[in-house]
Amino acid sequence: MVGCPLGERTQRLIATTGGWLGLAAILVVQSIIAVVFALTPQAAIVMVFGTVAVVIVLVRPVLGVGILIAARLLSTGATTFFRVGPVGISLVEPVVVVCACALALRVATHRRIIWSERHWLGPYLCLLAWVCISMMWSVDPVGGLTEVLPMLLVLVTASVIVGLIDNWNDFRLMLWVWVSSCVAIGVISAVLTHFGIDFGGFTFEAATGGGRETGLGQQPNWYAMNLMFIIHTCFGMALIETRPGRRRGLFCAGTFVFFMMLTSGSRGGAYATIVGAVLMALSHRVFRQWFIRFLFVTMAIFVMGIVFDVGGSQRALSRIASDVSLHSNIRPLNWSACVSMLIDTHGLGIGVGGYNVVLPRYNAHIAQTVYDYPHGILWEVMAHYGVIGMVLLGLLVRTIFKMTMSVIDLAKGTAAEVIAWTMPASMLGYAAWSFFEFTVNEKPFWEFLSLYTALYFVLRKSKDTDEDLPVFSTPLVWLNQPLKRD
């Protein structure tokens, strides 16, 4: 290089930066960052990290999916930095845009079909269409847009995840990203609680009594939901890892995330996790062994947390272990209002976005509290979208179930077999919980389902191309219980 003429060296530099066009783009970005830094240094720092993230996503799109998953788990109302009316813009939306550009580039260059099989996409599109049609008779069609936009975002996000994850290693990497993000959320939450910092200044009636973790500025039940999905899969990953250090690390991570979820004081989160664990125990003898161990771990966590008040968890854990009857619970009043709305509209539903407007007609007391939403996905669909909405929701659940059976069948005898069970176990727990909490467009359920859908396509591709996935026999020697059909 010392003896190279200046012109040749310059040409090599230009070629490295992507030609004259690439060099010009770099200079323009640097100039913009320099101007912004002179005005607001904080914004310039954000732009630098944003530019790096964009480059990473475009160079290796699967890492963009990892950033998307981490952003979804870390984003809350407290981390929303911009609003368009009632719609908040957080870290997720910009990442989705960049990932969608990377996906469009891959589709254009490789001529790849994103959804080679529709599965749950068909019923979801039908439900979305019916939601949009219901704006015609909604008493609040403008407010209904805040329900439609998140559902459209789900479509883009699902397409990105399904389209950019096409092999087992990338899928496994995303599981590690999910675990790492949940551990990070738990650590940050524990640190904030220890130092008495109220993240984002958000307060929730459910947490005003103290003793309930809210994570990064979330309502306690939503904080628990964010952590709940990965718990079973984290322990499942420990079963298929060949390195002892990683197995121990995953077991500790799963225990930590489970404990932090319990500190939210969410009964629904605790019972949803148990529901998923029971499904796994019924499915296979190896899981039954681990279910017994899981129960011992759970009992130990409760005893230590309540007796020694570990991390101030005594009140939250005591709440979970206390009476769970619906006596003095306002949820049934919301549910009865939903049934009345269905009947009064002759099964049509009140239309998207109309619940808060119509609710005072049925119970003024409910309308004056924070419990001004249906408190459950089924009830939400019943009130807003009527009989047709409930039928479409049933079809959606049915197609997800059928896809799950296909994934389990395709994964038999491979390293994916445990994951093929643990992920739907978490989704089943969420489904049971959704009768009491949440809305249709709630996250991160859709990202989790999309990741599971990506696993289906990975397994399908492996079967069609005779590509072998890692088998179970070696990783499970230490268990002395290789997974086989009973």
TAHU-V568296 format. One record per backbone hydrogen bond with DSSP energy under -0.5 kcal/mol. CO is the residue of the C=O (numbers start at 1). NH is the residue of the N-H. Records with the same first field share a line. If there is no record, write none. Layout:
CO->NH, NH
This chain:
1->4
5->9
6->10
7->11
8->12
9->13
10->14
11->15
12->16
13->17
14->19
15->18
18->22
19->23
20->24
21->25
22->26
23->27
24->28
25->29
26->30
27->31
28->32
29->33
30->34
31->35
32->36
33->37
34->38
35->39
36->40
40->44
41->45
42->46
43->47
44->48
45->49
46->50
47->51
48->52
49->53
50->54
51->55
52->56
53->57
54->58
55->59
56->60
60->63, 64
61->64, 65
62->66
63->67
64->68
65->69
66->70
67->71
68->72
69->73
70->74
71->75
76->79
77->80
79->81
82->89
83->85
84->87
86->88
87->84
88->90
89->81, 82
90->94
91->95
92->96
93->97
94->98
95->99
96->100
97->101
98->102
99->103
100->104
101->105
102->106
103->107
104->108
105->109
106->110
107->111
112->114
114->116
118->121
119->122, 123
120->124
121->125
122->126
123->127
124->128
125->129
126->130
127->131
128->132
129->133
130->134
132->135
133->136
134->137, 138
138->141
140->144
141->145
142->145
143->146
144->147, 148
145->149
147->151
148->152
149->153
150->154
151->155
152->156
153->157
154->158
155->159
156->160
157->161
158->162
159->163
160->164
161->165
164->166
167->171
168->172
169->173
170->174
171->175
172->176
173->177
174->178
175->179
176->180
177->181
178->182
179->183
180->184
181->185
182->186
183->187
184->188
185->189
186->190
187->191
188->192
189->193
190->194
191->195
192->197
193->196
197->199
198->201
199->202
204->207, 208
205->208
207->210
214->218
215->217
219->222, 223
220->224
221->225
222->226
223->227
224->228
225->229
227->230
228->231, 232
230->234
231->235
232->236
233->237
234->238
235->239
236->239, 240
237->241
242->244
243->247
244->248
245->249
246->250
247->251
248->252
249->253
250->254
251->255
252->256
253->257
254->258
255->259
256->260
257->261
258->262
259->263
261->264, 266
262->265
263->213
265->267
266->270
267->271
268->272
269->273
270->274
271->275
272->276
273->277
274->278
275->279
276->280
277->281
278->282
279->283
280->284
284->288
285->289
286->290
287->291
288->292
289->293
290->294
291->295
292->296
293->297
294->298
295->299
296->300
297->301
298->302
299->303
300->304
301->305
302->306
303->307
304->308
305->309
309->312
310->313
313->317
314->318
315->319
316->320
317->321
318->322
319->322
326->329
330->333, 334
331->334, 335
332->336
333->337
334->338
335->339
336->340
337->341
338->342
339->343
340->344
341->345
342->347
343->346
345->348
347->387, 388
350->139
351->354
354->358
355->359
356->360
358->361
359->362, 363
363->367
364->368
365->368
366->369
370->372
376->380
377->381
378->382
379->383
380->384
381->385, 386
382->386
383->350
384->351
385->389
386->390
387->391
388->392
389->393
390->394
391->395
392->396
393->397
394->398
395->399
396->400
397->401
398->402
399->403
400->404
401->405
402->406
403->407
404->408
405->409
406->410
407->411
408->412
409->412
411->414
413->472
414->417
416->420
417->421
418->421, 422
419->423
421->425
422->426
423->427
424->428
425->429
426->430
427->431
428->432
429->433
430->434
432->435
433->436, 437
434->377
437->377
438->376
439->442
442->446
444->448
445->449
446->450
447->451
448->452
449->453
450->454
451->455
452->456
453->457
454->458
455->459
456->460
457->461
458->462
459->463
460->464
461->465
462->467
463->466
466->468
470->415
471->475
472->476
474->477
476->479, 480, 481
477->480
